Amino acid sequence: MEATALSIGKSVLNGALGYAKSALAEEVALQLGVQKDHAFVADELEMMRSFMMEAHEERDDNKVVNTWVKQVRDTAYDVEDSLQDFAVRLNRPSRWRFLSTLLERRRVAKQMKELRAKVEDVSQRNMRYRLIKGTTGSKATTDAAEQSSLIANAIFGIDDARRAAKQENQRVDLAQLISDDDGDDDLKVIAVWGTSGDIGQTTIIRAAFENLDVQSKFEGHAWVRVMHPFCPKGFVQSLVSQFLAVEGVKNLLDTDKTLQDLAHEFDGYVNNKRFLIVLTDLCTIEEWDQIRKCFPKCNKGSRIIVSTTQIEVASLCVGQESHATELKKLSVDQTLYAFYDKATCSSDTTTRSTSGHAVAVHGEIIEDQSKDADEKKVVTKSLTRIRTGVGASEESQLIGREKEIIEVIDLISNKDREKVQVIAVWGMGGLGKTTLINGVYYSPKLSDKFEKRVFVTIMRPFDLAQNLRRLIEGLDEGSSTKEELLENSFSNKRKSLLASMGVEGLTKELTKLLETKCCLIVLDDLSSTTEWDLIIPKFPQMKSSRIIVTTREENIANYCTGSENHGTVHNLKVLDPKDALHLFNKKVFGEGRDLIDQNNRELVKEAEQILKKCGGLPLAIVVIGGFLANRPKTPEEWRKLNENISAELEMNPELGMIRTVLQKSYDGLPYYLKSCFLYLSIFPEDMIISRRRLVQRWAAEGYSTEAHGKSAIEIADGYFMELKNRSMILPSQQSVHSRKSIDSCKVHDLIRDIAISKAAKENHVFRLEEGCSLNTHGTIRHIAISNNWNGDKNDFESLMDMSRIRSLSLFAEWKQFFISDKMRLVRVLDLEGTRDLKYHDLDNIWKLIHLKYLSLRRCVDIEILPDSLGDLRQLQILDVRGTFVVDLPKTIIKLRKLRHIHAGMASWVVPEEKSSLMKRCVSGASLCATCCIPILVGIEGSSHKALTRRDACTYACCVRFPSMVMGSDIYIERGAMVPRGIKKLKGLHTLRDVSARGANTILHDIKMLTELRKLGVGGINKKNVMAFCSAISNLSKLESLSVRSADGDPAGLRGCLDDISSPPENLQSLKLCGKLETLPKWMGQLQHLVKLKLASTGLLEDDAAMEFLGKLPKLEILSLCDW
């Protein structure tokens, strides 16, 4: 088990040594005349790294070694900082270059002597005290690696797949399953689990849907694809139109109906007729909850067939008693399953098969299956998607909780209590409180008992307004009647309105939704009585409502359920031995097999020891059992696990047990991943962290470097997936819209606690939050500011040495002193989503000369970037997407190290009522004229260097004027203008989203950016089409391309893409937005295309287009939309 200090030291030494040995550093040393000292320092660092690489067995409790390692780490930091500072300052432009160079040489020579002395002293200290003894042999190294892997993989939940076969060699027939009449005329749901774009799956469902025997049994038929985001009105309209199709054309054309008429007509069909409906592309259980409310519990024997790519959705939309059986074997590795209620299937519904299996759950998601395609590609992915909300209420996670579920449901259903009742469930972390309440919340027994319901996890740091918004959003989506569902479709306008409201306005909105209603409200993970006191007064008077609270602390549970709240406290206990064994069996062996069946007394004995150590804690049982499921089931293997966790588990039989297991997972990380993992402690609790954001930050920090033909970001992306595979980070959502299956992640609370404690101990990250204090004499490298910190400038500067900070991350409202002149070594400045950040707050950003990563994403108050941005010569990543920056400064072409530019304006809302065109033009023209009024000359002062007359003109004419003319409060999404000369940024990998409107010069420049991997460009029309096609033909390394037609051009992209002579052969993602009518022929050459999105293309021959696209061998994601 390698000490954290040692792991961080190795990472820091790698970074420092990598730079010290670089050609750039050696050239700078030569110019400054310090090459001998530089060579000595580099050689000493290399020797230190060799010593550290041999010290993998040193533990955290070896204080002497840890002290020396920390000294080495700090020395390496100083070396890297100094060498990079030399290079940056040497290359800075100056009017007095000769004199400044002489002064710089003297200063550098002195500093290098000091560095050499420091490095030499630290190096001799190891020899003096014989601190590092080296390894004991290759076998010890191998055993240590195997042991680390053994414990680390215990957390990884890929083995959570459920593979048991209950009825060997049986296969269900979908048509028979639909037609089967068991005497029960209730509405039945059958779910087919497959993958997005799976032609084989669609073919099977279509064949059953069009079966004549099936058709004859139902009076109404409909086939609907669920749109994202879900639109209740469009969904009901689609169903009604298909139902009306059998009644005649006259009724079908009568579409001018009110919402009430539509709902009434819909009710008439679903209540009085037997119908068959197929729903495809159902992605979430939340969508299903809204759809299910549209169908009453009729007694006509209707059927709903659901097609989904999510196994959890397939299981849960059928019900708690769902059963899954093999539907069809497409190939050796490709199988489809049907989920249905156990009572639905009669004895003659299944057919015998030599390869079929009736299973409870299958363990892999199989993507890109196709029976008819020329090439079948199978991509197996982890099923261990730790979900918030419904996902956690899987049957296997509720083993041993049946009694608790019944008790809580009975408390909720108690009719004797007409007033609001609070039910608090408390217990230690890992007991499954949220999982239990999920099982209760989605129980069919409660489906019709409440008019409103909402499930909200309290976010950290606590923000009352944010939590009220989430309550309102959940209530809007959880409307209980069809009329309400149609009216309260959660539009962008609605979200914007809520985002602009304060606490008072949100309270009134909450009152409208809840007043006099019978409601079920879940407040998950309450952590203080203060939070309860802030939230509960915002609820209005409700009749017979229930509020469920989950918390880890008994005193909070008692407080929430005080006498005035008519509450009940439920203390969740550990599992009893019988249920613990059942859960362990299911995780290790799956359904249908048992530990006793192994007939191995030694294995049973080791299992008893494992369960004893788990102490009935579900989380520990699940992770250890899941780990053992994919390991050899031998007494020796299980004994190895027992021997290595016994001491830690016995130290604290409650909370300490699971922490020890998670700690072992952390200890098993290789050193290069530990720094990446500790970096996660920067982000707030429960935050969904963008994969892009995390990976780019790691690269900018130097955690990854170019190697083996891969860029630093590609290497960092591999680190992301490795952490995910070890379950150190959890995918927040499986993405069906991205080439990458995971776009973001979360960190489990318990794992995050480890990251925070380790990072704080090693002075790696300091979290500036309420009540914090810096109890250390070390140097802080990374600072994260939380939104509950209310200190002033003196507090900020007195807490730490600003001169050594490498990253600043802000999760709070902006304060002007957050950027300090003392932060001269900052490499990462992450202000994403910062409120109240204005353009003039960036005045001093030019002083951060080491800055490599700058994110202003979603800073909606930023419309202008200062010209001084061009002084940031080390900048590699610039992210201003989601701001209102329409014109990147001309000085950006000086940033020769820039690799990624993310731009593109935010989407603004179009109001329902527009003023006349003349009035809007006059208003816009008057606004545009403001850029010429003399008062702006006075603004060009030292305190507002960011704003010039040109900046004001750009904002007035390019943002506000077009938005007024079009009648929108905010202009629609568009790309930013880039300056001429962008071709000078030869190393650019990402350029998105930019506008090519107005001139061909930009496209000629883009043509020269031959290293581009990602390009997003808008404003394409007939005037610039030749330049555009020529540019694309020259970008052979392009992997992602997004093309948008010129705004307001009725011709769209027609004829604009045909002249691309050589499409990028490695293109994997393509997005086309604008009228197209026919697909360009060169698309057939895109043999590596994985994702295709077509928006507002107006294709004339859909069938021909689909046949054309069907020939693309690797296409997995096809998105068609009209906007």
Protein Blocks (a to p, Z undefined) as FASTA:
>chain_A
ZZfklmmmmmmmmmmmmmmmpmklmmmmmmnopmmmmmmmmmmmmmmmmmmmmmmmbcfk
lmklmmmmmmmmmmmmmmmmmmmmmmmmmmpccfklmlmmmmmmmmmmmmmmmmmmmmmm
mmmmmmmnomagbjabjklmmmmmmmmmmmmmmmpmklmpcfbdfbghiacdfklmmmpc
ghiacdcdddddddehiaklmmmmmmmmmpmklmmmpfbdcdddddddddfklmmmmmmm
mmmmmnojklmmmmcccfklmmmmmmmmmmmpccddddehiabfklmmmmmmmpccdfeh
pacddddfbfklmmmmnomkbccddfbdfblmlccdddddfklpcfklpccdfkbccdfb
dcbdcehiafkbmbdcdddddfklccehjllmgfklmgoilmmmmmmmmmmmmmklmbdc
dddddddehilmmmmmmmmmmpmklmmmcfbdcdddddddddfklmmmmmmmmmmmmpcb
fklmmmmoccfklmmmmmmpcfklmmmmmmmmmgopacddddehiabfklmmmmmmmpcc
dehiacddddfbfklmmmmmgmklopacdddddddfklmmmmmmmmmnoghiafklnopa
klmmmmmmmmmmnnopaklmmmmmmmmmmgccdfklmmmmmmmmmmmmmmpmmlmmmmmm
mmmmmmmpcfklmmmmmmmmmpcghiacdfklmmmmmmmnopacceehiafklmmmmmmm
mmmmnomaccfbdcfkbfbfbfbdcddfklmmmmmmmmmmnomaccddehiacdbfbdcf
bdcddfkbccdfklmmmmpcfklpfbdcdfbdcdfklpcfklmmbfbdcfehiahiafkl
mmmmmmmmmbfbdcfehiakbcbdcfklmmmmmbmbdcfehiacfbdcfklmmmmmbmbd
ceddddddddfbdcdfklmmmmmmmmmmmmmgmklmmmmpfklmmbcfklmmmmmmmmmm
mmmmnopabdcdddddddehklmmmmbmbdcdddfehiaklmmmmmmmmmbfbdcdehia
fklmmmmmmmmmmmmmbcbdcddddehianlmnoklmmmmbgcfkbcbdcdeddekpacf
klmmmmmbfbdcdehklpablmlmmmmmmmpmklmbdcdddZZ
